[in-house]
Amino acid sequence: MQTLDLKLIGRGKVRDIYEYDARHLVFVTSNRVSAFDVVLPTPIPNKGATLNSLTRFWMNKFTPLCGNHIADGDHSGFAREFAASLSATEPGQVEVVKRAEMLQVECVVRGFITGSGWKDYKKSGSVCGHRLPEGLEHCAQFPEPLFTPATKAETGHDENIDFARMCDIVGLEMGTKLRDLSLEIYSKGRDFARERGILIADTKFEFGVIDGELCLCDEVLTPDSSRFWPADEYQPGRDQRSFDKQIVRNYLETLAWDKTPPGPELPQEIVQKTAAAYKEISDKLTV
């Protein structure tokens, strides 16, 4: 195979997708960072390799619950060769994956009330169709995790939807499977992380169908798809220190930016702080 001949067939907010063969794709997870669904011009060093290694770690751990898109066999030699053919790419950013028929919803699970869920609650007293008690504090933990799906958007903003609307998109049987599996995976990951001093405040999963089997795809419990908080510092009623791209979001909220492209450059202080947080959460969870 001539690696330089691989066809680029897609470019998302973070990943570039190449055609490998009839049954496989190559994901190159870049160091790009997006916030508020806008790709920012400033990369985060080592981010792509960290996302890939964490995703592989979690997918392997959750194999008893669900299949995944990681290709069978050892593709490390190909990863080195293909990375060398690209500009500013490390082998850890390259992953060979099985082709999947992707389901056009994001499976969001919330263990704590923060982010867009907190904003919705303040306006309506509900989060994606879940009516909640009055008087909840910011970052309070829910008695049970909430499943709050969203539409998928390659560009622009994802849209929070309720379970009924999700079932209109994927069907009732598949919607029920996605909800139950997402809650189970989140709960297993939450408990594992808690033992290592980390709270997983919320996360999102993406699923596809491979050879008739529902499989985890894209990324799993990474700092790009989840909020991670240090358990020993947790206190409801205020913002929490984050091991994720919330560092970037918090900085952007201080700017007079309307959250539409083009995104602003990030100062080196924020870049370095974010890169350190990604490394720290990876080390805490996988070492």
C-alpha positions as a Markdown table, in Angstrom:
| # | Residue | x | y | z |
|---|---|---|---|---|
| 1 | Met | 0.0 | 0.0 | 0.0 |
| 2 | Gln | 1.3 | 3.5 | -0.9 |
| 3 | Thr | 0.4 | 5.5 | 2.1 |
| 4 | Leu | 0.7 | 8.8 | 0.2 |
| 5 | Asp | -2.1 | 7.6 | -2.0 |
| 6 | Leu | -4.7 | 7.4 | 0.7 |
| 7 | Lys | -7.7 | 9.5 | -0.2 |
| 8 | Leu | -8.9 | 12.1 | 2.3 |
| 9 | Ile | -12.6 | 11.6 | 2.5 |
| 10 | Gly | -13.6 | 13.7 | 5.5 |
| 11 | Arg | -12.4 | 16.4 | 7.8 |
| 12 | Gly | -14.3 | 17.0 | 11.1 |
| 13 | Lys | -13.7 | 19.5 | 13.8 |
| 14 | Val | -10.8 | 17.4 | 15.2 |
| 15 | Arg | -10.3 | 14.3 | 13.0 |
| 16 | Asp | -9.2 | 13.8 | 9.4 |
| 17 | Ile | -10.5 | 10.6 | 7.8 |
| 18 | Tyr | -8.8 | 8.7 | 5.0 |
| 19 | Glu | -9.9 | 5.7 | 3.0 |
| 20 | Tyr | -7.8 | 2.6 | 4.0 |
| 21 | Asp | -9.6 | -0.2 | 2.2 |
| 22 | Ala | -13.1 | -1.4 | 1.6 |
| 23 | Arg | -13.7 | -2.2 | 5.3 |
| 24 | His | -11.4 | 0.2 | 7.1 |
| 25 | Leu | -10.7 | 3.9 | 7.5 |
| 26 | Val | -7.8 | 5.8 | 9.0 |
| 27 | Phe | -8.5 | 8.4 | 11.6 |
| 28 | Val | -5.9 | 11.1 | 12.1 |
| 29 | Thr | -6.7 | 12.9 | 15.4 |
| 30 | Ser | -5.3 | 16.3 | 15.0 |
| 31 | Asn | -4.2 | 18.8 | 17.7 |
| 32 | Arg | -7.0 | 21.1 | 16.7 |
| 33 | Val | -9.3 | 22.2 | 19.4 |
| 34 | Ser | -13.0 | 23.3 | 19.0 |
| 35 | Ala | -15.1 | 25.2 | 21.5 |
| 36 | Phe | -18.8 | 26.1 | 21.1 |
| 37 | Asp | -18.6 | 24.1 | 17.9 |
| 38 | Val | -16.0 | 26.4 | 16.3 |
| 39 | Val | -12.5 | 25.1 | 15.4 |
| 40 | Leu | -9.9 | 27.5 | 16.9 |
| 41 | Pro | -6.8 | 28.5 | 15.1 |
| 42 | Thr | -4.4 | 27.5 | 17.9 |
| 43 | Pro | -3.5 | 23.8 | 18.3 |
| 44 | Ile | -2.9 | 22.1 | 21.6 |
| 45 | Pro | 0.4 | 20.1 | 21.6 |
| 46 | Asn | 0.1 | 16.3 | 22.0 |
| 47 | Lys | -3.7 | 16.5 | 22.1 |
| 48 | Gly | -4.4 | 14.1 | 19.3 |
| 49 | Ala | -2.2 | 11.3 | 20.6 |
| 50 | Thr | -3.7 | 11.7 | 24.1 |
| 51 | Leu | -7.3 | 11.5 | 22.7 |
| 52 | Asn | -6.4 | 8.3 | 20.8 |
| 53 | Ser | -4.7 | 6.6 | 23.7 |
| 54 | Leu | -7.5 | 7.3 | 26.1 |
| 55 | Thr | -10.1 | 6.2 | 23.6 |
| 56 | Arg | -8.3 | 2.9 | 23.0 |
| 57 | Phe | -7.9 | 2.4 | 26.8 |
| 58 | Trp | -11.7 | 2.9 | 27.4 |
| 59 | Met | -12.8 | 0.9 | 24.4 |
| 60 | Asn | -10.7 | -2.0 | 25.5 |
| 61 | Lys | -12.2 | -1.7 | 29.1 |
| 62 | Phe | -15.7 | -1.6 | 27.8 |
| 63 | Thr | -15.4 | -4.6 | 25.4 |
| 64 | Pro | -17.6 | -6.8 | 27.7 |
| 65 | Leu | -20.4 | -4.3 | 27.3 |
| 66 | Cys | -20.0 | -3.2 | 23.7 |
| 67 | Gly | -17.9 | -3.8 | 20.6 |
| 68 | Asn | -15.9 | -0.9 | 19.1 |
| 69 | His | -14.4 | 0.4 | 15.9 |
| 70 | Ile | -10.7 | -0.3 | 16.6 |
| 71 | Ala | -9.3 | -2.4 | 13.7 |
| 72 | Asp | -8.1 | -5.9 | 14.5 |
| 73 | Gly | -4.3 | -6.6 | 14.4 |
| 74 | Asp | -1.2 | -4.5 | 14.9 |
| 75 | His | -1.1 | -1.4 | 12.7 |
| 76 | Ser | 1.7 | 0.4 | 14.5 |
| 77 | Gly | 4.1 | 0.1 | 11.5 |
| 78 | Phe | 1.5 | 1.6 | 9.2 |
| 79 | Ala | 0.9 | 4.4 | 11.8 |
| 80 | Arg | 4.6 | 5.3 | 11.8 |
| 81 | Glu | 4.7 | 5.3 | 8.0 |
| 82 | Phe | 1.6 | 7.3 | 7.5 |
| 83 | Ala | 2.4 | 9.9 | 10.1 |
| 84 | Ala | 5.8 | 10.4 | 8.4 |
| 85 | Ser | 3.9 | 11.2 | 5.2 |
| 86 | Leu | 1.9 | 13.9 | 6.8 |
| 87 | Ser | 2.9 | 17.3 | 8.1 |
| 88 | Ala | 3.4 | 17.7 | 11.9 |
| 89 | Thr | 1.8 | 14.3 | 12.7 |
| 90 | Glu | 2.9 | 11.8 | 15.3 |
| 91 | Pro | 2.2 | 8.0 | 15.0 |
| 92 | Gly | 0.0 | 8.2 | 18.1 |
| 93 | Gln | -2.4 | 10.4 | 16.2 |
| 94 | Val | -3.1 | 7.7 | 13.6 |
| 95 | Glu | -5.7 | 5.0 | 14.2 |
| 96 | Val | -7.0 | 2.4 | 11.8 |
| 97 | Val | -10.7 | 1.7 | 12.4 |
| 98 | Lys | -13.5 | -0.4 | 11.0 |
| 99 | Arg | -16.0 | 1.3 | 8.8 |
| 100 | Ala | -19.3 | 1.8 | 10.6 |
| 101 | Glu | -22.8 | 3.0 | 9.7 |
| 102 | Met | -22.9 | 5.9 | 12.1 |
| 103 | Leu | -26.1 | 6.7 | 14.0 |
| 104 | Gln | -26.9 | 10.4 | 13.6 |
| 105 | Val | -27.3 | 11.3 | 17.2 |
| 106 | Glu | -24.9 | 12.0 | 20.1 |
| 107 | Cys | -25.6 | 10.1 | 23.3 |
| 108 | Val | -25.0 | 12.6 | 26.1 |
| 109 | Val | -25.0 | 11.5 | 29.7 |
| 110 | Arg | -24.9 | 14.0 | 32.6 |
| 111 | Gly | -24.0 | 13.1 | 36.1 |
| 112 | Phe | -23.8 | 16.7 | 37.4 |
| 113 | Ile | -25.7 | 19.8 | 36.3 |
| 114 | Thr | -23.3 | 22.1 | 34.4 |
| 115 | Gly | -22.6 | 23.5 | 31.0 |
| 116 | Ser | -25.6 | 23.8 | 28.7 |
| 117 | Gly | -27.7 | 21.7 | 31.1 |
| 118 | Trp | -27.2 | 24.3 | 33.8 |
| 119 | Lys | -28.2 | 27.1 | 31.4 |
| 120 | Asp | -31.3 | 25.2 | 30.4 |
| 121 | Tyr | -32.2 | 24.5 | 34.0 |
| 122 | Lys | -31.9 | 28.2 | 35.0 |
| 123 | Lys | -34.3 | 29.1 | 32.1 |
| 124 | Ser | -36.8 | 26.4 | 32.3 |
| 125 | Gly | -36.3 | 24.1 | 35.3 |
| 126 | Ser | -35.7 | 21.2 | 32.9 |
| 127 | Val | -32.8 | 19.6 | 31.1 |
| 128 | Cys | -33.6 | 18.1 | 27.7 |
| 129 | Gly | -37.1 | 17.1 | 28.8 |
| 130 | His | -36.1 | 16.0 | 32.3 |
| 131 | Arg | -38.1 | 18.1 | 34.8 |
| 132 | Leu | -35.9 | 18.7 | 37.8 |
| 133 | Pro | -36.5 | 19.9 | 41.4 |
| 134 | Glu | -36.2 | 23.6 | 42.2 |
| 135 | Gly | -33.2 | 25.0 | 43.9 |
| 136 | Leu | -30.4 | 22.8 | 42.5 |
| 137 | Glu | -27.0 | 24.4 | 42.8 |
| 138 | His | -24.5 | 24.7 | 40.0 |
| 139 | Cys | -22.5 | 21.5 | 39.5 |
| 140 | Ala | -24.8 | 19.6 | 41.9 |
| 141 | Gln | -24.8 | 15.8 | 41.3 |
| 142 | Phe | -28.0 | 14.2 | 40.0 |
| 143 | Pro | -29.4 | 11.3 | 42.1 |
| 144 | Glu | -29.1 | 9.3 | 38.9 |
| 145 | Pro | -27.4 | 10.2 | 35.6 |
| 146 | Leu | -29.5 | 11.8 | 32.9 |
| 147 | Phe | -29.5 | 10.7 | 29.3 |
| 148 | Thr | -29.8 | 13.8 | 27.2 |
| 149 | Pro | -29.2 | 13.1 | 23.5 |
| 150 | Ala | -28.3 | 15.6 | 20.8 |
| 151 | Thr | -28.2 | 15.9 | 17.1 |
| 152 | Lys | -24.8 | 15.7 | 15.4 |
| 153 | Ala | -23.4 | 18.6 | 13.4 |
| 154 | Glu | -20.2 | 18.6 | 11.4 |
| 155 | Thr | -20.4 | 22.4 | 11.3 |
| 156 | Gly | -22.4 | 24.7 | 13.5 |
| 157 | His | -24.1 | 23.9 | 16.7 |
| 158 | Asp | -25.3 | 20.5 | 18.0 |
| 159 | Glu | -28.9 | 20.7 | 19.2 |
| 160 | Asn | -30.1 | 19.1 | 22.5 |
| 161 | Ile | -33.1 | 16.9 | 21.9 |
| 162 | Asp | -35.3 | 14.7 | 24.1 |
| 163 | Phe | -35.6 | 10.9 | 24.0 |
| 164 | Ala | -38.7 | 11.0 | 21.9 |
| 165 | Arg | -37.1 | 13.1 | 19.3 |
| 166 | Met | -34.1 | 10.8 | 19.2 |
| 167 | Cys | -36.4 | 7.8 | 18.7 |
| 168 | Asp | -37.9 | 9.7 | 15.7 |
| 169 | Ile | -34.4 | 9.7 | 14.2 |
| 170 | Val | -33.1 | 6.2 | 15.0 |
| 171 | Gly | -36.3 | 4.3 | 16.0 |
| 172 | Leu | -37.6 | 3.2 | 19.4 |
| 173 | Glu | -35.8 | -0.1 | 19.6 |
| 174 | Met | -32.4 | 1.5 | 18.7 |
| 175 | Gly | -33.1 | 4.6 | 20.8 |
| 176 | Thr | -33.7 | 2.4 | 23.9 |
| 177 | Lys | -30.5 | 0.4 | 23.3 |
| 178 | Leu | -28.5 | 3.6 | 22.9 |
| 179 | Arg | -30.0 | 5.1 | 26.1 |
| 180 | Asp | -29.4 | 2.0 | 28.2 |
| 181 | Leu | -25.9 | 1.3 | 26.9 |
| 182 | Ser | -24.8 | 4.9 | 27.3 |
| 183 | Leu | -26.0 | 5.0 | 30.9 |
| 184 | Glu | -24.2 | 1.7 | 31.7 |
| 185 | Ile | -20.9 | 2.7 | 30.0 |
| 186 | Tyr | -21.0 | 6.1 | 31.8 |
| 187 | Ser | -21.7 | 4.5 | 35.2 |
| 188 | Lys | -18.8 | 2.0 | 34.7 |
| 189 | Gly | -16.4 | 4.7 | 33.7 |
| 190 | Arg | -17.6 | 7.1 | 36.4 |
| 191 | Asp | -17.0 | 4.4 | 39.1 |
| 192 | Phe | -13.5 | 3.6 | 37.7 |
| 193 | Ala | -12.5 | 7.2 | 37.5 |
| 194 | Arg | -13.9 | 8.0 | 41.0 |
| 195 | Glu | -11.5 | 5.3 | 42.5 |
| 196 | Arg | -8.7 | 7.4 | 40.9 |
| 197 | Gly | -9.9 | 10.7 | 42.4 |
| 198 | Ile | -11.7 | 11.9 | 39.2 |
| 199 | Leu | -15.4 | 12.9 | 38.8 |
| 200 | Ile | -16.8 | 12.5 | 35.3 |
| 201 | Ala | -19.4 | 15.3 | 35.2 |
| 202 | Asp | -20.8 | 14.5 | 31.8 |
| 203 | Thr | -19.8 | 13.0 | 28.5 |
| 204 | Lys | -21.0 | 12.1 | 25.1 |
| 205 | Phe | -20.8 | 8.8 | 23.1 |
| 206 | Glu | -21.2 | 8.1 | 19.4 |
| 207 | Phe | -22.3 | 4.7 | 18.1 |
| 208 | Gly | -22.3 | 3.0 | 14.8 |
| 209 | Val | -23.3 | -0.4 | 13.4 |
| 210 | Ile | -20.5 | -2.7 | 12.2 |
| 211 | Asp | -21.5 | -6.1 | 10.7 |
| 212 | Gly | -24.9 | -5.8 | 12.4 |
| 213 | Glu | -23.4 | -5.1 | 15.8 |
| 214 | Leu | -23.9 | -1.8 | 17.8 |
| 215 | Cys | -20.4 | -0.5 | 18.4 |
| 216 | Leu | -18.7 | 2.4 | 20.2 |
| 217 | Cys | -17.1 | 4.8 | 17.7 |
| 218 | Asp | -15.3 | 8.1 | 17.5 |
| 219 | Glu | -13.9 | 8.9 | 21.0 |
| 220 | Val | -14.7 | 7.7 | 24.5 |
| 221 | Leu | -14.3 | 9.5 | 27.8 |
| 222 | Thr | -11.7 | 12.0 | 26.6 |
| 223 | Pro | -11.1 | 15.6 | 27.6 |
| 224 | Asp | -12.7 | 16.6 | 24.4 |
| 225 | Ser | -15.9 | 14.7 | 25.0 |
| 226 | Ser | -16.2 | 14.8 | 28.8 |
| 227 | Arg | -15.8 | 17.1 | 31.8 |
| 228 | Phe | -13.3 | 15.7 | 34.4 |
| 229 | Trp | -13.1 | 17.3 | 37.9 |
| 230 | Pro | -10.8 | 16.5 | 40.8 |
| 231 | Ala | -12.9 | 14.8 | 43.4 |
| 232 | Asp | -11.0 | 16.1 | 46.4 |
| 233 | Glu | -11.8 | 19.7 | 45.3 |
| 234 | Tyr | -15.4 | 19.2 | 44.4 |
| 235 | Gln | -17.9 | 21.6 | 45.9 |
| 236 | Pro | -21.3 | 22.4 | 44.4 |
| 237 | Gly | -22.4 | 26.0 | 43.9 |
| 238 | Arg | -19.4 | 27.1 | 42.0 |
| 239 | Asp | -17.3 | 26.3 | 38.9 |
| 240 | Gln | -14.9 | 23.3 | 39.3 |
| 241 | Arg | -11.3 | 23.0 | 38.2 |
| 242 | Ser | -11.2 | 21.0 | 35.0 |
| 243 | Phe | -8.9 | 18.4 | 33.4 |
| 244 | Asp | -10.4 | 19.1 | 30.0 |
| 245 | Lys | -11.1 | 21.8 | 27.4 |
| 246 | Gln | -13.4 | 23.6 | 29.8 |
| 247 | Ile | -10.1 | 25.6 | 30.4 |
| 248 | Val | -10.4 | 26.9 | 26.8 |
| 249 | Arg | -14.2 | 27.5 | 27.1 |
| 250 | Asn | -13.7 | 29.5 | 30.3 |
| 251 | Tyr | -11.1 | 31.7 | 28.7 |
| 252 | Leu | -13.3 | 32.3 | 25.6 |
| 253 | Glu | -16.2 | 33.3 | 27.9 |
| 254 | Thr | -14.1 | 36.3 | 29.0 |
| 255 | Leu | -13.8 | 37.6 | 25.4 |
| 256 | Ala | -16.2 | 39.8 | 23.4 |
| 257 | Trp | -16.6 | 36.9 | 20.9 |
| 258 | Asp | -20.0 | 35.9 | 19.4 |
| 259 | Lys | -19.1 | 32.2 | 19.2 |
| 260 | Thr | -19.1 | 32.1 | 15.4 |
| 261 | Pro | -16.2 | 31.5 | 13.1 |
| 262 | Pro | -13.5 | 32.6 | 12.9 |
| 263 | Gly | -12.4 | 31.7 | 16.5 |
| 264 | Pro | -9.8 | 33.7 | 18.3 |
| 265 | Glu | -6.2 | 32.7 | 18.9 |
| 266 | Leu | -5.4 | 31.3 | 22.3 |
| 267 | Pro | -2.7 | 32.7 | 24.4 |
| 268 | Gln | 0.3 | 30.4 | 25.2 |
| 269 | Glu | -0.7 | 30.4 | 28.9 |
| 270 | Ile | -4.1 | 28.8 | 28.0 |
| 271 | Val | -2.4 | 26.4 | 25.5 |
| 272 | Gln | 0.1 | 25.2 | 28.0 |
| 273 | Lys | -2.5 | 24.9 | 30.8 |
| 274 | Thr | -4.8 | 22.8 | 28.6 |
| 275 | Ala | -2.0 | 20.6 | 27.3 |
| 276 | Ala | -0.9 | 19.9 | 30.9 |
| 277 | Ala | -4.5 | 19.1 | 31.9 |
| 278 | Tyr | -4.9 | 16.6 | 29.1 |
| 279 | Lys | -1.7 | 14.9 | 30.1 |
| 280 | Glu | -2.6 | 14.8 | 33.8 |
| 281 | Ile | -6.0 | 13.3 | 33.3 |
| 282 | Ser | -4.5 | 10.6 | 30.9 |
| 283 | Asp | -1.9 | 9.8 | 33.5 |
| 284 | Lys | -4.4 | 9.6 | 36.4 |
| 285 | Leu | -6.7 | 7.3 | 34.5 |
| 286 | Thr | -4.4 | 5.0 | 32.6 |
| 287 | Val | -1.1 | 4.7 | 34.5 |
